[in-house]
Amino acid sequence: YSIENYYAPKDNYGRDQLFEALGLDVSKDNTVVVATRTAGIWRLVKNEWHLFAEGLFDSLGVVIEDDKGLVVVAGQKAELTRISDINGDGRADRYETLFDAHSFHSNYHTYMHGPVRTRDGTYCFALNLGHAGGDGFYTAGGNVMGTWGGYNGWAVCVAPDGKFELFASGLRSPASVGVSPDGRLWYADNQGDFVGTSKLFELKKGGFYGHPAGLVDLPGMTPASPEIQWEQVIARKERATILFP
C-alpha cells in the first residue's frame, strides 16, 4: 500500500468548499471517482480534480460501470441514479433514475447507503430509519428512530432488468454496505434504539437485523399488528459477526 495526499478541490469560483467525500470507486484506467455529501461527484484523473456531476442530494456511494469513470451509478437520498457523460467532455449529461420506489420525507437521517454491485450486476443498498420524526412517525417502541413507511430500515436490491426486491429488514442506521471477495453482502449498523452496540453483519436475503420499525411495510401490517412487535420478532434477529463497542 502507499499513501498519496490531495487537497480537496475548489468550487467553480475558486473557493474552499465543504467536500465530505463518502463514496469511492476506481476505474480500470485508475481514475478515482469520489461521491460527496455536499459537492457532487468528482473524478481524479492523473492527479487533477475534474467536476463530473452536480446537484446530487447527500450521495454516500458510487459504482463505476465503464473503464474511465464516465458512467457511474450513485446513491442519493431520493433515488438510485445512473449518471453518464454522453458527449465526451468529461461532464455528466444524462441522469437516469434506477430506483425511487421508497418514500422520502426530507428527514435529515434518511440516508441511502451504497450502492454496491453484486456479481450478476444487481445493485444493493440500505435505507436508514428516520430520526425524531414527529406526527405519524412509527418507532416500534424505541426512543427516536423510526419510519413513516416506505422502506426505511430495509436493504433493497435492483436487478439489471430494473425490478427491485426488498432484500432484508430490521436495519437501523446501516452506515456501510460491502461485497466480500466471495460475493457475500455485508453491512455495519450503528448503535442506538434496539442496537446495543455497533455491529458487522452478513446481509442475508430475508434476514431481520433487530430494529422492528421497518416491519410495518410488510403486506397487511400496521403499527398495531401483533406480528411485528419486538417480543414477537426478537427470536429471529440475525447474529452479528463482529461487535464494535
Helices and strands as residue ranges (DSSP letters): E 21-26, E 32-36, E 41-45, E 48-53, E 61-64, E 71-76, E 79-84, E 94-99, E 112-117, E 123-127, E 130-131, E 145-146, E 155-158, E 164-168, E 174-179, E 185-189, E 198-202, G 212-217, G 226-228, H 230-233, G 234-236, E 242-244
